[in-house]
Amino acid sequence: MLLLRQKVVLTLLLFCFAETVAGQSVVVQSITIEGIKKTKPTIIHRELTFAVGDSLLQADLGPTLERNKNNLLNLALFTEVVVNISEWDTEKNTVDILVSVKESWYIYILPIFDLADRNFNVWWDTYNGSLDRINLGARVDWLNFSGRNDKLKAKIQFGFTPKQEIEYRFPYFNRKQSVGMTTGFLHSVNKEINYATSNNAQEFVRLDEDVIHERWEGRLGLFYRPNIFMKYDFRLAYQHLRVDNRVITDYNPQYFISGDSVQSVFILGMTFEYDDRDVKIFPARGFLASLNVEKIGLGIGGDEDVLTTDIKFEFNIPQGRRLQHRISMLGKYSITRSQPSFVYYKGLGYSTRFVSGYELYVIDGLDVVLGKYQLAYKLLERKVEFGKFMPVPQFKTMPYALYVSLLLETGFAHDPYTGFRNPLADQWLVGGGPAVSILMYNNFFFQFSYATNQRGEWGLYIHSRTSF
């Protein structure tokens, strides 16, 4: 009986001690940043969830430091980040924080070897890897252009789609670093264009060696970022498109809904986003919600009149240290129900809006629903030291992580205008399969999936993206 009482008393004392520690806080006395050569210190301070003088709960110190490390990695400016306590004064209850970073390589001058098709699998399977459908040229991605996390991008492209493009993004021009701007210009021409969709495949036309499509576009964007999780984005673009008159008369009179061979439109857009995911490129935990509204054309005198809205949610839930669940949902609804020009009639199969296993198909439509589930397991997390074999110091150490995943995805596209010749429209699609993913330098992501669909088709599909 005495032993039982002693155990009860000891348990109560330990509980009281834990409660006391959990309620105690420390004050951030200083924040020291080391390793930066070009990046301005204000850029790093902007991403931290604490400042000098703030109080932090001792029980939350570990998760708080990890959260801030991921915030800095999400900038895509650093290959490695460590946020830790350099000194802890237990008498004064103060801590000194050390932020140590390794800056990434910022100037990428790369040759362009790009595919004209929607993805690698369409180019390889549908067009047998034809070299005629390759774009060649050069591009410059200059990250952290002035040390303020600004980006300058330029492209000169030849081949299937000759293109000239320049874009500059400045993340802030006010003292609080909350208001920024993006501006850009694009010009492109094509000798072959997608003029229609039939049997859920893109139909292309080429008229000898004539240029049959030309595009000019100028755009300006403003964004407001009141804190590190919320962002409001406002966009205005002017787009001038011209196609060969034979495309209209002989192939698709509704390529432009007006029936003309030339179209000029203003495009207005607004996006609200809340994003507290830990690592944006391949998150393990956190939540994303976004709402986007876009107006194409003024609807005056036969002009384009398209108003759409889409909403997206993503949930990332860790289970233990290696297992993670990712659930994402997207819905697009066309507020204007009239038929738009073919060039704006997009549903599933474009960019990241696809159902796994259906990468070879496109499903046009006014409205879209897309749901994705991924169960991922982190198999490895290592660093490779290239040493003297790598002349670029920023790339001498390559952190990488390897994941194995199971994908399960479903989608639906409502097509009231061309669904009669596209059998995958207006039906639920289900696909998925196993996948292997690689994350390198915290900025480059590659996924290889072996997926199937309801048609019983299996295929190896390759997807990639970067964090900038």
C-alpha positions in Angstrom: 0.0 0.0 0.0 2.9 2.4 0.9 4.5 1.6 -2.5 1.3 2.4 -4.3 1.0 5.7 -2.6 4.6 6.6 -3.5 3.9 5.8 -7.1 0.8 8.0 -7.1 2.7 10.9 -5.5 5.6 10.5 -7.9 3.2 10.5 -10.9 1.5 13.6 -9.6 4.8 15.4 -9.1 6.0 14.5 -12.7 2.6 15.7 -14.1 2.9 19.0 -12.2 6.5 19.4 -13.4 5.5 18.7 -17.0 2.6 21.2 -16.8 5.0 23.8 -15.3 7.5 23.4 -18.1 4.8 23.4 -20.7 3.5 26.7 -19.5 7.0 28.3 -19.2 8.2 30.6 -22.0 11.5 32.1 -23.1 12.2 35.4 -24.7 14.1 35.7 -27.9 17.1 37.9 -27.1 18.8 37.9 -30.4 18.6 36.4 -33.9 21.9 35.8 -35.7 22.0 34.9 -39.4 25.1 33.3 -41.0 25.9 32.0 -44.4 24.2 34.7 -46.5 26.3 36.3 -49.2 23.7 37.9 -51.5 20.4 37.6 -49.7 19.3 40.6 -47.6 18.7 39.7 -43.9 15.3 41.3 -44.1 14.1 38.6 -46.5 14.9 36.0 -43.8 13.4 37.9 -40.9 10.2 38.3 -43.0 9.7 34.5 -43.1 10.3 33.9 -39.4 7.3 33.5 -37.1 9.1 35.2 -34.2 11.2 38.4 -33.7 13.6 39.7 -31.1 11.6 40.3 -27.9 8.9 37.7 -28.6 8.1 35.0 -26.1 8.1 31.4 -27.1 6.6 28.4 -25.1 9.4 26.0 -24.1 7.2 23.1 -25.0 6.8 24.4 -28.5 10.4 25.3 -29.2 11.2 22.2 -31.3 8.2 22.5 -33.6 8.7 26.2 -33.9 12.3 26.0 -35.0 11.4 23.2 -37.5 8.5 25.3 -38.9 10.8 28.3 -39.4 13.4 26.1 -41.1 10.8 25.0 -43.6 9.6 28.6 -44.1 13.1 29.5 -45.3 13.5 26.4 -47.5 10.2 27.3 -49.2 11.8 30.5 -50.5 13.8 28.3 -52.9 16.9 30.4 -52.1 18.8 27.9 -49.9 19.8 24.3 -50.3 20.3 23.9 -46.5 18.8 25.7 -43.5 19.4 25.1 -39.8 17.5 27.1 -37.2 18.6 26.4 -33.7 19.3 27.9 -30.2 22.9 29.0 -29.9 22.6 30.1 -26.2 20.0 29.6 -23.5 20.2 31.7 -20.3 18.1 29.7 -17.8 18.3 32.4 -15.2 16.9 35.2 -17.4 14.8 32.8 -19.5 16.2 34.1 -22.7 17.5 32.4 -25.9 19.7 33.4 -28.7 18.6 32.0 -32.1 21.1 31.1 -34.8 19.9 30.8 -38.4 22.5 29.1 -40.6 21.9 28.8 -44.4 23.7 27.7 -47.5 22.7 29.8 -50.5 21.6 28.0 -53.7 22.8 28.7 -57.2 20.8 31.7 -58.5 21.6 32.1 -62.2 20.5 29.3 -64.4 21.4 29.8 -68.1 20.2 26.6 -69.7 19.6 25.3 -73.1 15.9 24.6 -73.9 15.1 21.1 -75.0 11.3 21.3 -74.5 8.4 19.2 -75.7 5.6 20.9 -77.6 3.1 18.4 -76.2 1.3 18.5 -72.9 3.6 16.0 -71.2 6.3 13.5 -71.9 3.9 10.5 -72.4 1.9 12.2 -75.1 5.1 13.1 -77.0 6.5 9.5 -76.6 3.3 7.4 -77.1 1.2 9.5 -79.5 4.0 11.1 -81.6 6.6 8.4 -81.2 9.1 10.8 -79.7 9.2 12.9 -82.9 12.1 15.4 -82.9 9.9 17.7 -85.1 7.9 18.4 -81.9 10.9 19.7 -79.9 11.6 23.3 -78.9 15.2 24.4 -78.8 16.7 27.7 -77.5 18.0 29.2 -74.3 16.5 30.5 -71.1 17.7 32.5 -68.1 16.2 32.1 -64.6 17.9 34.6 -62.4 16.7 34.0 -58.9 17.3 36.4 -56.0 18.2 39.0 -58.7 18.9 41.9 -56.3 19.2 39.8 -53.1 15.5 40.6 -52.3 14.0 37.3 -53.5 13.1 38.9 -56.8 13.1 36.8 -60.0 14.1 37.7 -63.6 13.2 35.2 -66.3 13.9 35.4 -70.0 13.4 32.9 -72.8 14.3 32.7 -76.5 12.9 29.6 -78.1 13.0 28.1 -81.6 11.6 25.0 -83.2 8.0 23.8 -82.9 6.9 26.9 -81.0 9.2 30.0 -81.5 8.8 32.2 -78.4 10.2 35.2 -76.7 9.3 35.9 -73.1 10.5 38.0 -70.2 9.1 38.3 -66.7 10.2 40.1 -63.6 8.8 39.5 -60.1 9.5 41.8 -57.2 8.2 40.5 -53.9 7.8 43.8 -52.2 8.2 47.5 -52.5 6.9 48.7 -49.1 8.6 48.6 -45.7 6.5 45.7 -44.4 7.3 43.6 -47.4 3.7 42.9 -47.9 3.0 44.4 -51.4 4.7 43.1 -54.5 4.5 43.2 -58.3 4.9 40.9 -61.3 5.2 42.1 -64.9 5.8 40.2 -68.1 5.7 40.1 -71.9 5.3 37.2 -74.3 5.3 36.7 -78.1 5.0 33.3 -79.9 4.2 31.9 -83.3 3.2 28.4 -84.4 3.1 26.5 -87.6 0.9 23.8 -86.1 -1.9 24.3 -83.6 -4.5 22.3 -81.7 -7.8 23.3 -83.3 -10.2 20.8 -81.7 -10.6 17.8 -79.4 -12.0 14.5 -80.8 -12.2 11.1 -79.0 -10.5 12.9 -76.1 -7.3 13.5 -78.1 -6.0 16.9 -79.4 -6.5 17.4 -83.1 -3.7 19.4 -84.8 -3.4 21.1 -88.2 -0.3 22.3 -90.2 -0.7 24.3 -93.4 2.6 23.7 -95.2 5.2 25.8 -93.5 3.1 28.9 -93.0 2.8 30.5 -89.6 -0.9 29.9 -88.7 -1.0 31.2 -85.1 0.5 34.3 -83.4 0.2 35.4 -79.8 1.1 38.7 -78.1 0.6 39.1 -74.4 1.5 41.7 -71.8 0.6 41.2 -68.1 0.8 43.0 -64.8 0.2 41.6 -61.4 0.0 43.0 -57.8 -0.1 40.9 -54.7 -0.7 41.5 -51.0 0.9 39.2 -48.4 -0.2 40.4 -45.0 1.6 37.4 -43.3 3.6 34.4 -44.3 0.5 32.2 -44.7 -2.0 34.5 -46.6 -1.7 36.0 -50.1 -4.0 38.0 -52.3 -3.1 38.1 -56.0 -4.6 40.5 -58.6 -3.8 40.1 -62.3 -4.4 42.1 -65.5 -3.4 40.8 -68.9 -3.9 42.0 -72.5 -3.8 39.2 -75.1 -3.9 39.5 -78.9 -4.3 36.3 -80.9 -4.3 35.7 -84.6 -4.9 32.5 -86.6 -4.8 31.8 -90.3 -8.3 32.3 -91.7 -8.2 28.7 -93.1 -8.3 27.4 -89.5 -11.7 29.2 -89.0 -13.2 28.3 -92.4 -12.0 24.8 -92.9 -11.4 23.3 -89.4 -13.1 25.0 -86.5 -15.4 28.0 -87.0 -15.6 28.3 -83.1 -11.9 28.5 -82.5 -12.8 32.1 -81.6 -16.4 32.3 -80.7 -16.9 35.4 -82.7 -16.0 33.5 -85.9 -13.2 36.0 -86.6 -9.5 35.0 -87.2 -8.3 37.7 -84.8 -9.1 38.2 -81.1 -8.0 40.8 -78.5 -9.1 40.4 -74.9 -8.4 41.7 -71.5 -8.1 39.1 -68.7 -8.7 40.0 -65.1 -8.0 37.6 -62.3 -8.0 37.5 -58.5 -6.7 34.7 -56.2 -6.9 34.3 -52.4 -4.7 31.7 -50.9 -4.0 30.4 -47.4 -1.0 28.1 -47.2 0.6 26.7 -44.0 2.1 23.6 -45.6 5.6 22.8 -44.2 7.4 22.2 -47.5 5.5 23.5 -50.6 7.0 21.3 -53.2 6.3 18.0 -51.4 4.6 18.7 -48.1 4.3 16.3 -45.2 1.9 18.4 -43.1 -0.2 21.5 -43.4 -3.3 22.9 -45.2 -3.8 24.8 -48.4 -7.0 26.6 -49.5 -7.4 28.8 -52.5 -10.1 30.6 -54.4 -9.6 32.0 -57.9 -11.9 34.1 -60.0 -11.1 34.9 -63.6 -12.8 37.1 -66.2 -11.8 36.7 -69.9 -13.1 39.5 -72.2 -15.4 42.4 -71.6 -18.4 40.8 -73.3 -18.9 43.8 -75.6 -19.9 43.5 -79.3 -19.3 39.8 -79.6 -16.1 39.9 -77.5 -15.2 36.9 -75.4 -17.3 36.7 -72.2 -16.0 34.0 -69.9 -16.3 34.1 -66.1 -15.0 31.2 -64.1 -14.2 30.4 -60.5 -12.3 27.5 -59.0 -11.6 26.5 -55.4 -8.9 24.1 -54.1 -8.2 22.4 -50.8 -5.3 20.3 -49.8 -4.7 18.4 -46.6 -1.4 16.9 -45.6 -1.4 14.6 -42.6 1.7 12.9 -41.2 1.5 9.5 -39.6 4.7 8.8 -37.6 8.0 10.1 -39.0 7.9 8.6 -42.5 4.3 8.0 -43.5 2.1 10.8 -44.8 -1.4 11.2 -46.3 -2.2 13.9 -48.9 -5.8 14.7 -49.9 -6.5 17.4 -52.5 -9.8 18.5 -54.0 -10.4 21.0 -56.8 -13.6 22.3 -58.3 -14.1 24.7 -61.3 -17.4 26.2 -62.2 -18.1 28.4 -65.2 -20.5 31.2 -64.1 -21.1 32.1 -67.7 -22.8 29.0 -69.3 -22.5 30.0 -72.9 -19.9 28.2 -75.1 -16.5 29.9 -75.0 -13.9 30.0 -77.7 -12.1 26.7 -78.1 -8.9 28.1 -76.8 -10.5 28.7 -73.4 -12.5 25.5 -73.3 -10.2 23.5 -71.0 -11.1 20.8 -68.5 -8.9 17.8 -67.5 -5.6 16.8 -69.0 -3.9 20.2 -68.9 -1.0 21.2 -66.6 -1.6 19.6 -63.2 -5.3 19.0 -63.7 -5.3 15.3 -64.7 -6.4 12.0 -63.3 -3.5 9.6 -62.9 -3.6 7.0 -65.6 -5.4 9.4 -68.0 -2.3 11.5 -68.9 -2.8 10.7 -72.7 -6.3 12.1 -72.8 -7.9 15.5 -72.6 -11.5 16.1 -71.4 -12.7 19.6 -72.3 -15.6 21.2 -70.4 -17.2 24.1 -68.6 -17.0 22.5 -65.1 -14.4 20.2 -63.4 -14.2 18.2 -60.2 -10.8 16.6 -59.3 -9.9 14.6 -56.2 -6.5 13.1 -55.4 -5.2 10.9 -52.6 -1.6 9.9 -52.0 -0.1 7.7 -49.4 3.6 8.4 -49.3 6.4 6.7 -47.4 9.8 8.3 -47.0 12.2 5.5 -47.9 15.5 7.5 -47.7 16.8 10.9 -46.8 20.5 11.4 -47.5 23.2 13.7 -48.8 25.6 13.1 -51.6 29.0 14.8 -51.4 30.4 15.5 -54.9 33.5 17.2 -53.7 36.0 18.3 -56.3 34.0 16.7 -59.1 31.4 19.5 -58.8 32.9 22.9 -59.8 29.8 24.9 -58.6 30.1 25.3 -54.8 26.3 25.5 -54.2 25.9 22.0 -55.8 28.8 20.2 -54.1 26.4 18.8 -51.5 23.1 17.4 -52.8 20.4 16.6 -50.2 17.8 14.2 -51.6 14.8 12.2 -50.4 13.2 9.2 -52.0 9.5 8.3 -51.5 7.3 5.4 -52.5 3.7 6.2 -52.9 0.3 4.9 -53.8 -2.0 7.2 -55.9 -5.7 7.1 -56.1 -7.4 9.8 -58.1 -10.8 10.6 -59.6 -12.2 13.4 -61.8 -15.2 14.6 -63.7 -15.5 17.2 -66.6 -18.9 18.4 -67.7 -18.9 19.1 -71.5 -22.3 20.2 -72.8 -21.0 21.4 -76.2 -18.5 18.8 -77.5 -19.1 15.8 -75.2 -20.9 13.9 -78.0 -17.5 13.3 -79.7 -15.5 12.9 -76.5 -16.6 9.7 -74.7 -14.7 10.5 -71.4 -16.8 13.6 -70.9 -19.6 13.7 -68.3 -18.4 10.5 -66.5 -16.4 9.9 -63.4 -12.9 8.8 -64.1 -10.8 6.7 -61.6 -7.1 5.9 -61.9 -4.0 5.5 -59.9 -1.1 3.1 -59.0 2.3 3.0 -57.4 4.8 5.8 -57.8 8.4 6.6 -56.9 9.3 10.3 -56.2 12.7 12.0 -55.8 13.3 15.4 -54.2 16.7 16.9 -54.9 18.3 20.1 -53.5 14.9 20.8 -51.9 13.9 22.5 -55.2 13.7 19.8 -57.9 11.0 17.1 -57.8 10.5 14.1 -60.1 7.8 11.5 -60.0 7.6 8.2 -61.9 4.2 6.4 -61.6 3.0 3.2 -63.1 -0.7 3.9 -63.2 -3.9 2.3 -64.6 -7.4 3.6 -65.5 -10.9 2.3 -65.9 -10.1 1.3 -69.5 -7.6 -1.3 -68.2 -4.7 0.7 -69.6 -1.4 0.7 -67.7 1.5 3.1 -68.4 4.6 4.6 -67.0 4.1 8.3 -66.5 6.8 11.0 -65.7 6.1 14.3 -64.0 8.4 17.0 -62.8 8.4 20.4 -61.2 10.6 23.0 -59.4 9.9 25.2 -56.5 10.7 28.4 -58.5 
